[in-house]
Amino acid sequence: MFHVNEISIGVIMLVIPGAALTNAVRDMLVGHTISGLLRIVESLLLALMLAIGFGTVWAATSISSMVFGEGFRSAGRILLITTFSIILAQVPAVRKLRGNFDLGLFVAVLFLVTIGFAVDLKQFFGSTFYITLFCFCVIACSILLHLIITRLLKVRFEYVLLSIVGCISDGPTAALIASSAQWKTLINIGLLMGVLAGALGNYVGIGVAYAIRAFIGA
């Protein structure tokens, strides 16, 4: 049985700053007031980021349940989460929160883990060939599309490589490749490519999927 709420709560418990608050109180009791206050502030900031992130998911889930029908509810929730996240990322106070990038990556991994728990392993291993073929086609078509567009527009190969990695994988991976290749000026660009690819991929991917469903009458 797949219980998304229980899985989410279990993962959230790993990052709740209980130990940090305990250490903060201990520091203040032994006379290290400044250290204790700093730990308390850091813990409250982490709790605030958790509240913002999971509050966004709760708001998107509630709105999608009220607005969208059963056939579009899950896709609508993903689109709403993406939209709200983009809007919140533009708020200066949120952008200045310490550790927001690391926590965002953690929540992204949480999303993948939650999706993974919903997979029927028996059906998955029974369809290994088709899944492998599908992934190969996605990667091959993505590389071909990037090469054609960048060739026509005469884009440098560094941008081609980072855009491919950003679209197939994510921004941090693209930034890591730029860093390992000593392309220091392209690290932030690689990260931005991955973020844009992830956001636009949700809108375009869901739009294409429902367009195909409508075309074949599914």
C-alpha positions as CSV (number, residue, x, y, z in Angstrom):
1,M,0.0,0.0,0.0
2,F,1.3,3.4,-1.0
3,H,0.9,6.1,1.7
4,V,2.4,9.4,0.4
5,N,1.5,11.3,3.6
6,E,3.4,8.9,5.9
7,I,6.4,8.9,3.6
8,S,6.5,12.7,3.4
9,I,6.2,13.0,7.2
10,G,8.9,10.4,7.7
11,V,11.3,12.4,5.5
12,I,10.4,15.7,7.0
13,M,11.3,14.4,10.4
14,L,14.9,13.9,9.2
15,V,15.4,17.7,8.7
16,I,13.4,19.1,11.6
17,P,16.0,21.0,13.7
18,G,15.3,19.3,17.0
19,A,19.0,18.6,17.7
20,A,20.0,22.1,16.8
21,L,17.4,23.6,19.2
22,T,18.6,21.3,22.0
23,N,22.2,22.3,21.4
24,A,21.1,26.0,21.4
25,V,19.4,25.6,24.8
26,R,22.5,23.8,26.1
27,D,24.8,26.5,24.9
28,M,22.7,29.2,26.6
29,L,22.5,27.3,29.9
30,V,26.3,27.0,30.1
31,G,26.8,30.7,29.4
32,H,27.4,30.6,25.6
33,T,24.6,33.1,24.9
34,I,25.8,34.3,21.4
35,S,26.3,30.7,20.2
36,G,23.0,29.6,21.5
37,L,21.1,32.5,19.9
38,L,22.8,31.9,16.6
39,R,21.8,28.2,16.7
40,I,18.2,29.2,17.6
41,V,18.0,31.6,14.7
42,E,19.4,29.0,12.3
43,S,16.9,26.5,13.5
44,L,14.0,28.9,13.1
45,L,15.2,29.7,9.5
46,L,15.2,26.0,8.7
47,A,11.8,25.6,10.2
48,L,10.6,28.6,8.2
49,M,11.9,27.1,4.9
50,L,10.2,23.8,5.7
51,A,6.9,25.6,6.4
52,I,7.2,27.6,3.1
53,G,8.0,24.5,1.0
54,F,5.5,22.1,2.4
55,G,2.9,24.9,2.8
56,T,3.2,25.5,-0.9
57,V,2.6,21.8,-1.6
58,W,-0.4,21.8,0.7
59,A,-1.9,24.9,-1.0
60,A,-1.4,23.5,-4.4
61,T,-3.0,20.2,-3.4
62,S,-6.0,21.9,-1.8
63,I,-6.6,24.1,-4.8
64,S,-6.2,21.3,-7.3
65,S,-8.7,19.2,-5.4
66,M,-11.2,22.0,-5.5
67,V,-10.6,23.3,-9.1
68,F,-9.6,20.3,-11.2
69,G,-11.4,17.2,-12.0
70,E,-10.2,13.7,-11.2
71,G,-8.5,13.2,-14.6
72,F,-6.4,16.4,-14.3
73,R,-6.0,16.7,-10.6
74,S,-2.5,15.2,-10.3
75,A,-1.1,17.1,-13.3
76,G,-2.8,20.3,-12.1
77,R,-1.2,19.9,-8.7
78,I,2.3,19.6,-10.3
79,L,1.7,22.7,-12.4
80,L,0.5,24.6,-9.4
81,I,3.5,23.6,-7.3
82,T,5.8,24.6,-10.1
83,T,4.0,28.0,-10.6
84,F,4.0,28.8,-6.8
85,S,7.6,27.8,-6.5
86,I,8.7,30.1,-9.3
87,I,6.7,33.0,-7.7
88,L,8.2,32.4,-4.3
89,A,11.7,32.2,-5.7
90,Q,11.3,35.8,-6.9
91,V,10.6,37.1,-3.3
92,P,13.8,38.7,-2.0
93,A,13.3,37.5,1.5
94,V,13.0,33.9,0.4
95,R,16.0,34.1,-1.9
96,K,18.1,35.4,1.0
97,L,17.3,32.5,3.3
98,R,20.4,30.6,4.3
99,G,20.4,27.0,3.0
100,N,17.4,27.4,0.7
101,F,19.3,25.8,-2.2
102,D,20.4,22.7,-0.2
103,L,16.9,22.2,1.2
104,G,15.4,22.6,-2.2
105,L,17.6,19.8,-3.5
106,F,16.5,17.6,-0.5
107,V,12.9,18.2,-1.3
108,A,13.5,17.4,-4.9
109,V,15.0,14.1,-3.9
110,L,12.1,13.5,-1.6
111,F,9.8,13.9,-4.6
112,L,11.7,11.3,-6.5
113,V,11.7,8.9,-3.6
114,T,8.0,9.3,-3.2
115,I,7.4,8.6,-6.8
116,G,9.7,5.6,-6.5
117,F,7.7,4.1,-3.7
118,A,4.6,4.2,-5.9
119,V,6.3,1.9,-8.5
120,D,5.0,-1.6,-8.9
121,L,8.4,-3.5,-9.0
122,K,6.9,-6.6,-10.6
123,Q,5.4,-4.6,-13.4
124,F,8.6,-2.5,-13.6
125,F,10.9,-5.4,-14.1
126,G,8.5,-7.0,-16.5
127,S,8.7,-3.9,-18.6
128,T,12.5,-3.3,-18.3
129,F,13.1,-3.6,-22.1
130,Y,10.4,-1.0,-23.0
131,I,11.5,1.4,-20.2
132,T,15.1,1.1,-21.4
133,L,14.1,1.7,-25.0
134,F,11.9,4.7,-23.9
135,C,14.8,6.3,-22.0
136,F,17.2,5.7,-24.9
137,C,14.8,7.4,-27.3
138,V,14.4,10.3,-24.9
139,I,18.1,10.8,-24.5
140,A,18.9,10.3,-28.2
141,C,16.1,12.7,-29.3
142,S,17.1,15.3,-26.8
143,I,20.8,15.2,-27.9
144,L,19.7,15.3,-31.6
145,L,17.3,18.2,-31.0
146,H,20.0,20.2,-29.1
147,L,22.6,19.6,-31.8
148,I,20.3,20.7,-34.6
149,I,19.1,23.9,-32.8
150,T,22.6,24.8,-31.6
151,R,24.1,24.1,-35.0
152,L,21.6,26.3,-36.8
153,L,22.1,29.1,-34.2
154,K,25.9,28.5,-34.1
155,V,26.0,28.1,-30.3
156,R,29.3,27.0,-28.6
157,F,29.6,23.4,-27.6
158,E,29.9,24.2,-23.9
159,Y,26.4,25.5,-23.9
160,V,25.2,22.5,-25.9
161,L,26.7,20.1,-23.3
162,L,25.3,22.0,-20.3
163,S,21.9,22.4,-21.9
164,I,21.7,18.7,-22.6
165,V,22.7,17.7,-19.1
166,G,20.4,20.4,-17.6
167,C,17.4,19.1,-19.6
168,I,18.0,15.3,-19.0
169,S,19.3,15.5,-15.5
170,D,19.2,18.8,-13.4
171,G,20.8,22.1,-12.8
172,P,23.3,21.0,-10.0
173,T,24.6,18.3,-12.3
174,A,25.1,20.7,-15.2
175,A,26.9,23.1,-12.7
176,L,29.1,20.3,-11.5
177,I,30.1,19.5,-15.1
178,A,30.9,23.1,-15.7
179,S,33.0,23.2,-12.6
180,S,34.9,20.0,-13.4
181,A,35.6,21.3,-16.9
182,Q,37.0,24.6,-15.4
183,W,34.2,26.6,-17.1
184,K,33.9,28.9,-14.1
185,T,31.9,31.5,-15.9
186,L,29.3,28.9,-16.9
187,I,28.6,27.3,-13.5
188,N,25.7,29.6,-12.8
189,I,24.5,29.3,-16.4
190,G,24.4,25.5,-16.1
191,L,22.4,25.7,-12.9
192,L,20.0,28.2,-14.5
193,M,19.6,25.9,-17.5
194,G,18.6,23.0,-15.3
195,V,16.1,25.0,-13.3
196,L,14.5,26.4,-16.4
197,A,14.4,23.0,-18.0
198,G,12.7,21.5,-15.0
199,A,10.1,24.2,-14.8
200,L,9.4,24.4,-18.5
201,G,9.5,20.6,-18.8
202,N,6.5,20.3,-16.4
203,Y,4.4,22.7,-18.4
204,V,5.4,21.4,-21.9
205,G,5.5,17.7,-20.8
206,I,2.1,17.7,-19.3
207,G,0.7,19.8,-22.2
208,V,2.1,17.3,-24.7
209,A,0.8,14.3,-22.8
210,Y,-2.7,15.6,-22.6
211,A,-2.6,16.7,-26.2
212,I,-1.7,13.2,-27.2
213,R,-4.4,11.8,-25.0
214,A,-6.9,14.0,-26.7
215,F,-5.7,13.2,-30.1
216,I,-5.9,9.4,-29.6
217,G,-9.1,9.7,-27.6
218,A,-7.7,8.1,-24.4
